Amino acid sequence: MPKRLTVSLALCAALALSACSSTEAQMPDDQTHKIAAEGTASPSPSASPQDLTTAEVATTAGAVLASQLGFPSSAKIQGKDLEALSTAPTDTLKDIVVLPAQCSAPINDLNWSPVQLGTEAARTDFTNENQSITGSVEVAKLGKDGAGTVASHNKNVRTILDQCKSAKLNGMDYTETLKFSDPKVDSVDSALYYSRDGQYAQNSLVLIKTTKEYAVMVSFLSTNPLSDAKFNKVAGSVMDAAIAQLP
């Protein structure tokens, strides 16, 4: 569910769910935000615009806007950390029973994030330590099949909102409830708010939007509720800042 960002990815996307062992009960665990929360990412290096890819320009713009809205600390995810996030996790629901059963596949797809498209990609995480909130902006080029992949993910989000507003995950010695709702954020292709209870209680807000050539995911993770409209506005503003840099 996003660093959450321990790179077993997340972003959560980022918003992302990752596997849990029966002893640690970490399912679902949004990898989309673990890296920043754990402090394993490197501070964003200074670079001239000429040195940045289009995706990096967009994530930088989103992070700068986030800093103006109360998230002053940021870190660019790169190198092995970014490479790890590009690989979709497997067996994330192994030995986990999801009820209702039809919610298993859509919930498992919450592990998806744009960087998994395997194209030009970038991600920057940002935090507000006073409020224990971690956010991220992730951008990836759609490439040949990306539009279909994003559409499939967004369809799964709609399925969750229609059929899985409350889902229970049960392991051998582990159980938790996920509750999903539509945060009603305008001008995005997909918006999802969800919470998990239990020992690893957390709340996530995930927005996705595409341009003709790129996909953008903006996500937030906190142990505190994120259902306040102000978080929707912050997330939407970060999204708009990133989108404005993209063709």
GUKELUM-744373 format. One record per residue (C-alpha): residue in one letter; z, y, x. Coordinates in steps of 0.02 Angstrom, whole numbers, padded with zeros to 5 digits, always signed. Layout:
aZYX;...
END
This chain:
m+00000+00000+00000;p-00045+00144+00130;k+00068+00173+00352;r+00157+00103+00275;l+00016+00142+00383;t+00098-00085+00533;v-00079-00114+00571;s-00102-00273+00474;l-00199-00167+00344;a-00205-00039+00211;l-00241+00120+00152;c-00152+00025+00050;a-00322+00162+00064;a-00261+00189+00062;l-00205+00179-00017;a-00192-00047+00009;l-00100-00206-00018;s-00065-00327+00121;a+00013-00496+00135;c+00198-00528+00130;s+00293-00673+00196;s+00417-00757+00081;t+00557-00703+00197;e+00510-00521+00217;a+00439-00494+00043;q+00315-00364+00102;m+00182-00393-00030;p+00102-00285-00073;d+00107-00177+00083;d-00011-00030+00087;q-00084-00028+00261;t-00174+00131+00220;h-00021+00230+00271;k+00080+00125+00391;i+00014+00192+00556;a+00076+00369+00527;a+00239+00315+00450;e+00275+00206+00599;g+00222+00340+00720;t+00099+00229+00814;a-00049+00345+00797;s-00093+00471+00930;p-00089+00659+00895;s-00260+00724+00851;p-00345+00779+01013;s-00429+00947+01020;a-00618+00934+01015;s-00759+01054+00988;p-00859+01035+00827;q-01007+00977+00931;d-00905+00826+00990;l-00858+00769+00814;t-00952+00654+00698;t-00982+00710+00519;a-00843+00595+00460;e-00723+00669+00589;v-00767+00846+00537;a-00727+00801+00357;t-00560+00718+00395;t-00512+00863+00507;a-00549+00985+00367;g-00443+00882+00248;a-00298+00874+00371;v-00305+01061+00404;l-00295+01096+00217;a-00151+00971+00203;s-00057+01064+00340;q-00072+01223+00237;l-00002+01132+00086;g+00156+01066+00168;f+00101+00922+00280;p+00111+00999+00454;s+00110+00841+00560;s-00054+00747+00578;a-00126+00608+00684;k-00304+00550+00706;i-00323+00363+00686;q-00441+00301+00820;g-00480+00164+00943;k-00397-00002+00910;d-00299+00066+00761;l-00458+00119+00672;e-00545-00042+00721;a-00402-00144+00647;l-00416-00050+00483;s-00602-00087+00475;t-00569-00273+00456;a-00527-00324+00279;p-00364-00423+00268;t-00374-00602+00209;d-00257-00711+00108;t-00155-00561+00054;l-00100-00650-00103;k-00077-00822-00026;d+00070-00912-00105;i+00091-00765-00224;v+00072-00791-00412;v+00009-00637-00502;l+00043-00615-00687;p-00064-00582-00786;a-00176-00699-00685;q-00333-00595-00717;c-00253-00454-00619;s-00250-00551-00456;a-00425-00508-00394;p-00421-00323-00443;i-00250-00300-00363;n-00306-00389-00206;d-00451-00265-00196;l-00326-00124-00171;n-00331-00177+00011;w-00504-00099+00021;s-00535+00069+00104;p-00696+00158+00159;v-00678+00117+00344;q-00711-00065+00297;l-00892-00018+00263;g-00919-00041+00450;t-01013+00121+00472;e-00974+00290+00549;a-00794+00319+00496;a-00642+00426+00529;r-00466+00443+00466;t-00323+00564+00490;d-00145+00538+00429;f-00024+00678+00390;t+00159+00685+00345;n+00294+00790+00265;e+00450+00721+00346;n+00568+00824+00239;q+00506+00738+00083;s+00466+00570+00165;i+00285+00576+00109;t+00138+00511+00209;g-00043+00550+00167;s-00214+00509+00235;v-00394+00562+00220;e-00524+00432+00263;v-00712+00456+00268;a-00852+00332+00300;k-01040+00337+00289;l-01106+00233+00144;g-01245+00150+00241;k-01359+00022+00160;d-01239-00067+00041;g-01094+00054+00036;a-01131+00132-00132;g-01123-00038-00216;t-00962-00084-00126;v-00877+00077-00180;a-00939+00055-00359;s-00867-00121-00361;h-00698-00059-00300;n-00695+00080-00429;k-00735-00048-00563;n-00583-00149-00508;v-00476+00007-00522;r-00537+00032-00700;t-00495-00149-00737;i-00319-00122-00672;l-00297+00031-00783;d-00365-00062-00934;q-00285-00233-00913;c-00150-00226-00779;k-00040-00077-00813;s+00107-00189-00770;a+00091-00341-00658;k+00220-00456-00581;l+00201-00537-00411;n+00303-00694-00381;g+00328-00786-00217;m+00442-00929-00168;d+00592-00813-00148;y+00511-00648-00189;t+00467-00551-00344;e+00416-00374-00383;t+00332-00276-00520;l+00185-00160-00497;k+00155-00023-00625;f-00012+00068-00631;s-00068+00226-00718;d-00208+00354-00717;p-00149+00515-00631;k-00284+00613-00725;v-00360+00698-00573;d-00523+00786-00615;s-00684+00780-00515;v-00657+00614-00428;d-00739+00445-00453;s-00578+00345-00451;a-00394+00391-00466;l-00245+00274-00467;y-00058+00298-00464;y+00053+00147-00440;s+00231+00101-00401;r+00317-00055-00339;d+00499-00099-00366;g+00616-00210-00269;q+00676-00201-00090;y+00517-00115-00031;a+00501+00008-00174;q+00366+00138-00149;n+00241+00246-00243;s+00058+00274-00205;l-00076+00396-00261;v-00257+00355-00215;l-00415+00456-00249;i-00594+00406-00207;k-00753+00507-00216;t-00928+00486-00146;t-01068+00603-00097;k-01247+00547-00074;e-01206+00483+00101;y-01017+00466+00120;a-00862+00394+00036;v-00695+00483+00044;m-00521+00415+00007;v-00367+00525-00003;s-00202+00438-00025;f-00016+00472-00023;l+00132+00356-00004;s+00317+00388-00030;t+00479+00304-00077;n+00500+00448-00199;p+00398+00470-00358;l+00227+00552-00336;s+00187+00570-00520;d+00216+00758-00519;a+00058+00859-00555;k+00082+00956-00393;f+00041+00801-00291;n-00118+00778-00391;k-00166+00957-00347;v-00129+00931-00163;a-00229+00769-00158;g-00373+00848-00253;s-00375+00997-00136;v-00378+00886+00019;m-00520+00788-00060;d-00618+00948-00097;a-00595+01009+00082;a-00664+00846+00153;i-00807+00835+00027;a-00862+01012+00068;q-00908+00955+00244;l-01018+00810+00189;p-01201+00791+00141;
END
